[in-house]
Amino acid sequence: MNNNKDKISITKGKVKKIIGYCRVSTDNQKDERTIEIQERALSEYAKANKYDLVEIFKDEGVSGGLENRPALVELFDYIEGHKDIYGVLIYKLDIFYTLCRLLFQNGTKSGIVRL
């Protein structure tokens, strides 16, 4: 049986590797365990769509630019060192905007997948 999910995540029998990024910007969100909700959603999405979620990077209680987001810096470094990464999985559109802006500023060509 051939379905669209197989076409999206598997190329020639090989599962595509992705990484995830979660972020909360306030201590209140941190206390509400929002980061765990995001992390669980990313894991469930990857599993349901047959992606290999190899790493999740998390910035908790931070906002601002790249210099204030250590996990995002780690994510970019990881992408540079792992050319087999198909894309970045995120939870919310505000994270998508930030990632797009920073990915293009840093010259990264990886894709971004949104839930």
Summary of the structure (lengths in Angstrom):
residues: 115
radius of gyration: 14.3
end to end distance: 24.4
largest distance: 47.1
contacts: 321
relative contact order: 0.20
helix: 47%
strand: 27%
